[in-house]
Amino acid sequence: MQTYVALLYSIVLGEGRRVVMSDLKAMAEGLGLNNPRTLVATGNLVFEAQETELAALEQRLEAAFAKTFGRHVDIIVRCADGWLRLAAGNPFPAESAEAADQVAVRVMRAPVPAETAAALEAYAGKDERLRIVGGDIWIVFSRETPSSRLLAAVSHRRLGVGTSRNWNTVRRLAKMVAE
């Protein structure tokens, strides 16, 4: 058995309706996934399953989500080792220790090329920084700039399917898959 992390892009189903995590766990159990558990109410699912291709798991989860909740949601899956590498690759450890909620990673379905960083720098505020590690985009957001232009610059439309998680969530998921 392999442990996986599944990240749901946006779990708002409609005005005022969010996915209840117990319903998400029940959906995963219905797919035959073992030991499904969630972290916070923002669409983080950890489970065990027979080792398989990540794209196949993503498709299965997306189809089940649409059937269960009546709406398509992009879902990105990483194996436990991949998630632990992502967490260990945080290029901003000092900033993460100081303000974990200001450091985030945009986990990408398809890795973005390293040269994308140069194009994104044009959108960074004066106190913001970014790096691409393993095809994922790490960002330190500024408390001085409450509405970052980087958020729009790393959108689905521009860079493809991805979803963001702050450092607190990244490390808590790493702890869950390491147990």
ChimeraX attribute file (.defattr): number of C-alpha atoms within 10 A of each C-alpha:
attribute: neighborCount
match mode: 1-to-1
recipient: residues
	/A:1	10
	/A:2	14
	/A:3	21
	/A:4	25
	/A:5	26
	/A:6	20
	/A:7	23
	/A:8	22
	/A:9	20
	/A:10	15
	/A:11	19
	/A:12	14
	/A:13	14
	/A:14	9
	/A:15	6
	/A:16	6
	/A:17	9
	/A:18	15
	/A:19	16
	/A:20	12
	/A:21	18
	/A:22	13
	/A:23	12
	/A:24	21
	/A:25	20
	/A:26	15
	/A:27	19
	/A:28	22
	/A:29	14
	/A:30	11
	/A:31	13
	/A:32	13
	/A:33	17
	/A:34	18
	/A:35	13
	/A:36	21
	/A:37	18
	/A:38	19
	/A:39	14
	/A:40	10
	/A:41	13
	/A:42	19
	/A:43	20
	/A:44	22
	/A:45	22
	/A:46	25
	/A:47	23
	/A:48	19
	/A:49	16
	/A:50	12
	/A:51	12
	/A:52	11
	/A:53	11
	/A:54	16
	/A:55	14
	/A:56	11
	/A:57	19
	/A:58	20
	/A:59	15
	/A:60	14
	/A:61	22
	/A:62	19
	/A:63	16
	/A:64	19
	/A:65	21
	/A:66	12
	/A:67	12
	/A:68	14
	/A:69	16
	/A:70	11
	/A:71	15
	/A:72	17
	/A:73	19
	/A:74	19
	/A:75	25
	/A:76	25
	/A:77	25
	/A:78	22
	/A:79	21
	/A:80	21
	/A:81	16
	/A:82	15
	/A:83	22
	/A:84	18
	/A:85	13
	/A:86	21
	/A:87	18
	/A:88	13
	/A:89	15
	/A:90	21
	/A:91	18
	/A:92	18
	/A:93	14
	/A:94	10
	/A:95	15
	/A:96	18
	/A:97	12
	/A:98	10
	/A:99	15
	/A:100	19
	/A:101	16
	/A:102	17
	/A:103	27
	/A:104	23
	/A:105	25
	/A:106	20
	/A:107	25
	/A:108	20
	/A:109	21
	/A:110	13
	/A:111	17
	/A:112	18
	/A:113	13
	/A:114	14
	/A:115	9
	/A:116	15
	/A:117	16
	/A:118	12
	/A:119	10
	/A:120	17
	/A:121	15
	/A:122	11
	/A:123	16
	/A:124	21
	/A:125	16
	/A:126	10
	/A:127	11
	/A:128	19
	/A:129	18
	/A:130	21
	/A:131	21
	/A:132	22
	/A:133	17
	/A:134	16
	/A:135	18
	/A:136	23
	/A:137	25
	/A:138	25
	/A:139	24
	/A:140	24
	/A:141	25
	/A:142	17
	/A:143	12
	/A:144	11
	/A:145	13
	/A:146	8
	/A:147	12
	/A:148	16
	/A:149	14
	/A:150	19
	/A:151	14
	/A:152	12
	/A:153	17
	/A:154	20
	/A:155	14
	/A:156	12
	/A:157	9
	/A:158	9
	/A:159	15
	/A:160	14
	/A:161	19
	/A:162	23
	/A:163	21
	/A:164	21
	/A:165	19
	/A:166	18
	/A:167	25
	/A:168	16
	/A:169	19
	/A:170	23
	/A:171	18
	/A:172	14
	/A:173	21
	/A:174	20
	/A:175	12
	/A:176	17
	/A:177	20
	/A:178	12
	/A:179	5
